Amino acid sequence: MKATYESVYNLPATSFTVRRFEEKYFSAPYHFHPELELTFIIKGAGKRYVGGRIDDYDAGDLVLLGENLPHCWKTELVDDTEVNSISMVVHFNRDFLGTNFFTIPEMKRISKLLHLSKNGLYFTPETACEIGKSMEALVQEQNTVARIGLFLNILDRLSFSTDFKVLEQQNLYEHISVVEREKINKVSAFIVDHFQKPITIEEAASLVHLSPHAFCKYFKKVTRKTFMETVIDYRIDFATQRLCDTDLPVTQIAFESGFADLSNFYRTFKKRKQLSPLAYRKVFLNADAALGI
């Protein structure tokens, strides 16, 4: 899989797109586009990838993504006999209402919201449930002028919310050129699709037509991490979620996360998290118990 540029098609006489998707599994690959994106998950569960971050998602997931921030949702526990994944998605350009619309004083909060979205924003359940209902109305609205009003109302309510988390603390994609972004996205997509398997620098370098040595220098210059550090970040993030969300044995989680050697997994995990895998799981479960979860 490579990071694909997605061309978002606007219907005639519309300035932004609103779609509802019903699929057996979310089929969009790891991709990016110049439009901002607001996505609400009605049905489905699995892993959400935004930039270099992995998170679990399930029904009620609401995310606002800025321009050219690569992302995808991967569905888990698919039942081939039914629709497993339903979402509502809005794509829009920052200037969809005119070049200067969001610079007027009344739009100050929304302008700030759109600026923050460059790092990806996840809205927690209370806000997500409220906005999800409004997005359903937006999907069903046929009057184009009324749709603009509904969408502005959604953005306005989100701009008042403090009920969100920033997904990508440091957006590596914001200041790099289009050519560099396309190269890094190819490699990032390769990592997303293969970090659970054996993976080599040579394979990644071939995607962007560089020698392994030149690729290593290029990748670190752009991302400020080595290629293998980035792969390990994905593996540890994945393992951490499996430790917290399942009761699977540590050995199985290590191999599912892409580690071929158990002692290396223990050593790497403890170095990154300052706790052994079992101790980390215990701390997480005790925290949940204290909160009554």
Secondary structure as the mmCIF struct_conf table of DSSP 4:
data_model
#
loop_
_struct_conf.conf_type_id
_struct_conf.id
_struct_conf.beg_label_comp_id
_struct_conf.beg_label_asym_id
_struct_conf.beg_label_seq_id
_struct_conf.end_label_comp_id
_struct_conf.end_label_asym_id
_struct_conf.end_label_seq_id
STRN STRN1 THR A 4 TYR A 5
HELX_LH_PP_P HELX_LH_PP_P1 VAL A 8 LEU A 11
TURN_TY1_P TURN_TY1_P1 PRO A 12 ALA A 13
BEND BEND1 SER A 15 SER A 15
STRN STRN2 PHE A 16 GLU A 23
BEND BEND2 LYS A 24 TYR A 25
BEND BEND3 TYR A 30 TYR A 30
STRN STRN3 HIS A 31 PHE A 32
BEND BEND4 PRO A 34 GLU A 35
STRN STRN4 LEU A 36 LYS A 43
STRN STRN5 GLY A 46 VAL A 50
TURN_TY1_P TURN_TY1_P2 GLY A 51 GLY A 52
STRN STRN6 ARG A 53 TYR A 57
TURN_TY1_P TURN_TY1_P3 ALA A 59 GLY A 60
STRN STRN7 LEU A 62 LEU A 65
TURN_TY1_P TURN_TY1_P4 GLU A 67 ASN A 68
STRN STRN8 HIS A 71 THR A 75
BEND BEND5 LEU A 77 LEU A 77
TURN_TY1_P TURN_TY1_P5 ASP A 80 THR A 81
BEND BEND6 GLU A 82 GLU A 82
STRN STRN9 SER A 85 PHE A 92
TURN_TY1_P TURN_TY1_P6 ARG A 94 LEU A 97
TURN_TY1_P TURN_TY1_P7 THR A 99 ASN A 100
HELX_RH_3T_P HELX_RH_3T_P1 PHE A 101 THR A 103
BEND BEND7 ILE A 104 ILE A 104
HELX_RH_3T_P HELX_RH_3T_P2 PRO A 105 MET A 107
HELX_RH_AL_P HELX_RH_AL_P1 LYS A 108 LEU A 116
HELX_RH_3T_P HELX_RH_3T_P3 SER A 117 ASN A 119
STRN STRN10 LEU A 121 PHE A 123
HELX_RH_AL_P HELX_RH_AL_P2 PRO A 125 GLN A 140
HELX_RH_AL_P HELX_RH_AL_P3 THR A 144 PHE A 160
STRN STRN11 PHE A 164 VAL A 166
BEND BEND8 LEU A 167 LEU A 167
BEND BEND9 GLN A 169 GLN A 170
TURN_TY1_P TURN_TY1_P8 LEU A 172 TYR A 173
BEND BEND10 GLU A 174 ILE A 176
HELX_RH_AL_P HELX_RH_AL_P4 VAL A 178 HIS A 194
TURN_TY1_P TURN_TY1_P9 PHE A 195 GLN A 196
BEND BEND11 LYS A 197 LYS A 197
HELX_RH_AL_P HELX_RH_AL_P5 ILE A 201 LEU A 207
TURN_TY1_P TURN_TY1_P10 VAL A 208 HIS A 209
HELX_RH_AL_P HELX_RH_AL_P6 PRO A 212 THR A 223
BEND BEND12 ARG A 224 LYS A 225
HELX_RH_AL_P HELX_RH_AL_P7 PHE A 227 ASP A 245
HELX_RH_AL_P HELX_RH_AL_P8 VAL A 250 GLU A 256
TURN_TY1_P TURN_TY1_P11 SER A 257 GLY A 258
BEND BEND13 ALA A 260 ALA A 260
HELX_RH_AL_P HELX_RH_AL_P9 LEU A 262 LYS A 273
BEND BEND14 GLN A 274 LEU A 275
HELX_RH_AL_P HELX_RH_AL_P10 PRO A 277 LEU A 291
TURN_TY1_P TURN_TY1_P12 GLY A 292 GLY A 292
#
